[in-house]
Amino acid sequence: MHQHASTCLKGPVSRSRRSWNKGPAQVKETRRRVSRKAPAAGDGIRHDLVARVRQEIAAGTYDTPEKWQAALERFLERNLPE
């Protein structure tokens, strides 16, 4: 955790950045514009896969011992020094 001296920050955030000096109305408008963006066609989401995984999670069959074992092995391969 990084600790700042009491004189380092003014208010809840540092005022040295231009993007932090926006008023509340500007911040709300920016959030509104970002949240309205629809996904582009061909966004890479495999909707059939998402639907299948959601059904498996709801049924309680998504997490299996085999999947956990495979995930653990991949994790160890990526994170343990050779």
Protein Blocks (a to p, Z undefined) as FASTA:
>chain_A
ZZddfklpgcjbdckbfklmpcfklmmmmmmmmmmpccdehklpafklmmmmmmmmmnop
mbcfklmmmmmmmmmmmmpcZZ
